[in-house]
Amino acid sequence: MFKHPDQRVGVFIDTQNMYYSARNLHKRKVNFKNIVEDAVSGRRLVRANAYVVRTQTEEERPFFEALQKAGIETREKDLQEYESGAKKADWDVGIAMDIVQMLDMLDVVVLASGDGDFIPLVEYCQSRGRMVELMAFGATTSTNLLDYVHDYTNLSENKRRYLIGPPAGRGSKKKEEKGGEGEKKRSWPQVPFLWIQKKTIKKKAEHVD
């Protein structure tokens, strides 16, 4: 799809959708900074919003601050807890309202979410002559939603770019140990001794008449 540097872009991140998709599919965290960078793609960024949920413990505060340092504005909502024990924090309506209110300032709406509930919103944006681009993880993206957007980036196809850190549960490889005076010890490939032994016996047998 053609992208012009004068296009005004708004990026709207469904943080919960992105977080749980990355965790459930790849057991990793999302690189939101790179998502915004590629969403803008050299065009004029008007606003980048990340819609987040705030708990009573505020353990997520460092995460919010990291988003803000990356140039992403955080729209915060308290986690609702009910007497039944159920917890809920739904940003769908809030995201839709922000996009509708900002539409006159935008040429392109980039939605980072795979939620099919946004189809009516996408249709409305298009009826107003706006381009709608989608960035999401393929396996958790509504196939119906894909039929409505102008452009789609499957984040799972470039995990190195859009995910952070190794998969959870896997320890990172140890760095090579350093010897005296900063010299690195060589790590030779380990070949099974039995395989070498069989190879040697086979060669000897070939020379026996």
N, C-alpha and C positions, 0 to 999 in steps of 0.2 A: 504494500500500500504506500502511496506517495505521501511523504511527510515534508512539510515546508517549514523552514526556520522561523517564519513569522506566525505560525499557528500558536494560539494561546491554549495552554494545557493545564488541566486540573487533574490531580491524581488522588484517588480516594481508596484507602486501604481498609478492607474488612479484616482487621487484625486477628480476630478470633478464628476466622475461616483460614487465613494463611498459617497461623500458628499450629492449629490442630491438623491441618493437611500435611504440613512438613513433618510434624511429630509422628503422626500415624503412618504415613507413607515411607518416610525416609529416616525417622528417628533423629532428626536434626533441627536446627533453628534456622529462621529465615534471615537472609541478608536484605533488610528493608532498604538500606541505602542504595544498593545496586538495582533494586527493583525500581525505585524512583528515578535513578539516573537513566535507566534504559526506557522507562516510560516517557520521560521527557524527550530523549533522543535528539538533543541539540535544538529543541524548540524553546519557546518562552514559557517558563513555569509560572503560573499564576498562584497556585496553591497546592500543597501536598498535605493531605490530612490522613492521620492514622486514628482509627476509632478503637479505643481501648476501654477495658473494664477495670475499675478500681475496687479493691477489697479493703476490709477494715484494717488489716495488718499492714497494708501498703508495701508489701514485699516487692511489688512490681515497679516501685518508684525508680530504681536505677535503669530499668528498661525504658521507662517513659523518657528519662533524661537522655538516654542514648539516642532515642528517636529524635528528640529536639536538637541535639548536637549535629545530627545528620541533616538538619534543615526541614524536618518533618514536624508539622504541628500536631499535637495530640488533642483529640476530643475525648474527654473522659466521662464515664458514666459509672455510678455505683452499682455493685453487684446486689441484686434484689434477693433477699432470703425470705421464704414463706414459712408459716407455722408447720406445714407438712414436711419441712426439711428441704423442699425443692429450692433450687437456685436458678436465677435467670438474669441474663444481660443481653438483650437483643438490640442491635444497632441498626437493623435494616431500615426502619422508618427514618431514623436520624440521618443516615447516609443519603437516602433519597431526598429528604428535605434540603440538605445542604447543596446537593447537586442542582436541584431545581432552582434554588435561590441564587446560585452562582452562574447559571447557564448563560446569562447575557454577557458575562465576562470571558466566556470560554468558546473555543472553536472545537476542542477535542476533550472528551471525558475519558480518562483512563481508570478503569475499575479493577482493583486487585481483589478478586473474589471469584469463586466458582459457583456461587449460590444462584439457583434458578429463579428465586423470588424476585430478582432484579430485572426480569424480562419486561414487565410493564414500564419500569423506569427507562430502560434502554429504548423501548419503542417511543416513549415520550421525547427523549433527547433527539432521536432521529427525526421525529415529526417537526422539531424546531430547527432542523438543518444542522445538527451537530454530529460529529464523528464520535463513535464509541469504540474504544479499544479495551481488550480484556487481557489480564495477566493472572494466571492461576495454575494450580497443579492439575495436570490432565485427569488423573484417576478420580479426583474429587470435584470435577467440573461438570455442571449440568450440560448434557449434549444439546438440549433445547436452547440453552443460552448461547451456545456457539453459533447457532443459526441466525442470530440477530446482530452480532457485533461485526464491525468492519475489519478488525484485526485481532489476532489472538496469539499470545506468547505462552507456550506450555513451559512453565518453570522447571518441570521435572526433566526436561531435555537438556538443561544446562545446570546441573547440580553444583558444579564448582563455582558458578557465578552467583547463584541465588540461594545457596545454603551455606551455613557456617558450621565448621568443625566436623569431626568424624562422626559416624553413626553412634548413637548412644549404646553403651555396653561393650564397645570395642576399645581396647586400650591403644593409644598411639604407639607407633614403633619407637623403640629406644634409639636414641642417637648413638652414633659410633663413639666408643670410649676413646678418650685421649690419653696418650702415653706421656712420658717425660718430655719436657721442653715443648709442649703443645703439639707434638707429633701424633698423628692419628694412627691407631692400630689397624692393621688390615683385617678385614672380616672375610675369610675365604668361604666360598660356597661349600656347604656340607654335602658330600656325596656318600651315600650309604656304603659302608665297608664291605658288606656282603656282595654288593653289585660289583665292586672293584675286584674282589676275590674271584667271583665267577668269571669275570672277563679275563683275568690272568690265567685261570685254569683252562679256559677255552682255547686261548692262544697256545698254551703248552701242548694241548692235545692235538692241535693242528700240525705240530711238528713231529709227532710220534707216528712212525710207520707201523 
